[in-house]
Amino acid sequence: DMPTMSMCYFRDHAAEHDYGSLPSNVSNMEQMRAIFEAAEKTDSPVIVQISAMACTYVGAPFLNQRS
């Protein structure tokens, strides 16, 4: 399962453990799935940016899924 976290927690954890992550802009669900799959494979955190219109289109159930 891929947990979600607040940006404040992410920032503090990244500073404490000396890593970073650049946000990824996504414009379709295929891109989002690919980013999530890569993050799970490498056990890496990701920041995904998506427009409000895209959020409305894909819906909360997809955005909140854990796996």
Phi, psi and omega in degrees: 000143179257109181286157172255156180212160178287157178295327178296315178297315180302312181301313181294318179296317179297318179294319181292326184252010172059055174217172177212171178208133177271145178291146177249125175276131178240145179238359175205167185291330179297318177297316181297315179299319180297319179295316179296319179297316179295320179296319179293318180299321185261002182051048184243144176284152176223154172243119181248128177254133181217144182288159178299322180295318179294322177300317179296320182293312184280332176084157182298321181303318179293315183293332182264000182295150185255352179209000000 
